[in-house]
Amino acid sequence: MTEDIDWGFKCLNDNLSWSFTRLDETLQGIISELGKPHRFLRPELFRDGNKWCALYGADLQAGIAGFGDSPADAIEAFNREYIRKIDPTGGRAAGRWGQSNGSQLIADD
């Protein structure tokens, strides 16, 4: 009887461990997505010839822009360009905007 209870607790513990691991991975993905520059800067998204453009600023010369074949491609290009301009190390060092893990920028409060 004790062995059955021990086995039941082991199964419960394994299931909870797996569930918490999946939950942590999901939350990390959400946090990573929310930390991307386009989420807090909200660049303008428009067609420019045969490409899509995500532009933050008055114009292409003064602002930060990303181009792509689709709106999603333009947004990803914008995120890369923003990080390149703000943090020339490509997100591998702390800068004015806080810590970065290479795929997201974490703004300081």
C-alpha positions as CSV (number, residue, x, y, z in Angstrom):
1,M,0.0,0.0,0.0
2,T,2.8,2.4,0.9
3,E,4.5,1.7,-2.4
4,D,1.3,2.6,-4.3
5,I,1.1,5.9,-2.5
6,D,4.8,6.6,-3.1
7,W,4.3,5.8,-6.8
8,G,1.3,8.1,-6.9
9,F,3.2,11.0,-5.4
10,K,6.1,10.4,-7.8
11,C,3.8,10.5,-10.8
12,L,2.1,13.7,-9.4
13,N,5.5,15.3,-8.8
14,D,6.7,14.4,-12.3
15,N,3.5,15.8,-13.9
16,L,3.7,19.0,-11.9
17,S,7.4,19.4,-12.8
18,W,6.6,19.0,-16.5
19,S,3.7,21.4,-16.3
20,F,5.7,24.1,-14.5
21,T,8.5,23.7,-17.1
22,R,6.0,24.2,-20.0
23,L,4.4,27.2,-18.2
24,D,7.9,28.8,-17.6
25,E,8.8,28.3,-21.3
26,T,5.4,29.8,-22.4
27,L,5.8,32.8,-20.1
28,Q,9.4,33.4,-21.3
29,G,8.2,33.4,-24.9
30,I,5.5,36.0,-24.0
31,I,7.9,38.2,-22.1
32,S,10.4,38.0,-25.0
33,E,7.8,39.0,-27.5
34,L,6.5,41.9,-25.3
35,G,10.1,43.2,-24.9
36,K,10.7,43.7,-28.6
37,P,11.2,47.3,-29.7
38,H,8.1,47.5,-32.0
39,R,5.9,46.7,-29.0
40,F,6.7,49.9,-27.2
41,L,7.7,52.2,-30.1
42,R,4.8,51.3,-32.4
43,P,6.4,52.2,-35.7
44,E,4.2,53.2,-38.7
45,L,3.7,50.3,-41.1
46,F,3.1,51.0,-44.8
47,R,3.8,49.8,-48.3
48,D,6.9,51.4,-50.0
49,G,7.0,50.2,-53.6
50,N,7.0,46.4,-53.5
51,K,8.1,46.2,-49.9
52,W,6.6,46.8,-46.5
53,C,8.2,49.5,-44.3
54,A,8.1,49.8,-40.5
55,L,9.2,53.4,-39.7
56,Y,9.7,55.1,-36.3
57,G,10.5,58.8,-36.8
58,A,9.8,61.6,-39.1
59,D,11.4,60.1,-42.2
60,L,13.8,57.4,-43.4
61,Q,16.9,59.6,-42.8
62,A,16.0,60.7,-39.3
63,G,14.1,57.6,-38.1
64,I,14.7,53.9,-37.7
65,A,13.2,51.7,-40.4
66,G,12.9,48.1,-41.4
67,F,11.8,46.7,-44.8
68,G,10.4,43.3,-45.7
69,D,8.3,41.3,-48.2
70,S,5.5,41.2,-45.6
71,P,4.4,43.3,-42.6
72,A,5.9,40.7,-40.2
73,D,9.3,40.7,-42.1
74,A,9.3,44.6,-41.9
75,I,8.7,44.5,-38.2
76,E,11.5,41.9,-37.6
77,A,13.8,44.0,-39.7
78,F,12.8,47.1,-37.7
79,N,13.6,45.3,-34.4
80,R,17.0,44.3,-35.7
81,E,17.8,47.8,-36.9
82,Y,16.6,49.4,-33.7
83,I,18.9,47.2,-31.6
84,R,21.8,47.7,-34.0
85,K,21.4,51.5,-33.8
86,I,20.8,51.7,-30.0
87,D,23.3,48.9,-29.1
88,P,26.1,48.4,-31.7
89,T,27.1,45.2,-29.9
90,G,23.9,43.6,-31.2
91,G,22.3,43.2,-27.8
92,R,25.3,41.5,-26.1
93,A,25.9,44.4,-23.6
94,A,24.0,46.6,-21.3
95,G,23.2,50.0,-22.8
96,R,21.0,53.0,-22.2
97,W,18.0,50.8,-22.6
98,G,18.9,48.2,-20.1
99,Q,19.9,44.6,-20.4
100,S,19.5,42.5,-23.6
101,N,19.8,38.8,-24.2
102,G,20.4,39.2,-28.0
103,S,16.8,38.7,-28.9
104,Q,15.0,41.2,-26.8
105,L,15.6,44.6,-25.2
106,I,14.7,45.1,-21.6
107,A,13.9,48.7,-20.8
108,D,15.1,50.3,-17.6
109,D,12.3,51.7,-15.4
